[in-house]
Every structure is written in structure tokens, then in C-alpha cells.
């Protein structure tokens, strides 16, 4: 999932807090590249996945 984030990413403080919580849970479990995880979470969020548990599950599946 290498690449760049779209330049039109607009996130509110609450959105960032949600993404940070999910990020903090996934990184230690998978010892993965944080840049790839960040892009994945933002892309999922932009595609409409706004539920914390669903984001967490999707990120965990992606890094298996």
C-alpha cells in the first residue's frame, strides 16, 4: 500500500482521535510500518468506515 495520501484529506479533531486510537492498537500487535497503517486507516475512513471497531478489524485483517 505504498503511495501518497490525497491532498484533499480533511479530518476533524474527533476524526484524528479515532484514527489515533485504532493506530495505537494495531501497530504494537503487528509490528508493522506505521506509514502504511496510517494510509490504510485514512483511506478506509474516507471510504466511509467510521466505526472504531470496524476500522480496527479491517486493519488487523489487512496486516495478517
N, C-alpha and C positions, 0 to 999 in steps of 0.2 A: 504494500500500500504506500509506496514511496510517492511523493509528489508534493504539490503545494496546495495550501488552502485557498479557496476562492477569496477574492478581495472584498466581497460583499457580505462577509460574515458579521452579523450584528447580534451580539449577545448581551443580555441584561445582567446585572449583578446576581440575580437569583439563578439565571441560567448557568453562569460561570460556577456558582457554588454547587449546583447539582453535578455538573461535569467534573469538578474537582473532587467531590466525594466519590464518584464512581472511579475516577482515575486513581485515587489513593488506595482503593480496594483492589484494583486489578494489577497494578504494577508489582507489588510485592509477591503476589501469587504466581505470576508468570515470568518474573524477572526479564521483562521484555523491553523493547526500545520505546522510551517514553514519547518520542516524536510520532511514531506510528500509531500508538494508542491515542494520542491527542487528536490526530487527524481522523481516526476512526470514530471517536466519540462525537466530534463536531459534525462529521458527515451524517452519522445516524441521527443526531439531534436535528440537523437541517432537514432531513428526510421525514421528520415528524415523530421520531421516537423521543418522547419527553418524560416517560416514566422511569424513575431511577432503577427499579428492579429489572425492567426490560433492557435498559442500557447495560446494566451490569451483566445480565445473562448473555446478551449479544456479544459483548466484549470478551467475556470468558470463552464463549464458543469460538470466536474468531482466533483466539490465541492458543487453541488446543493443538 
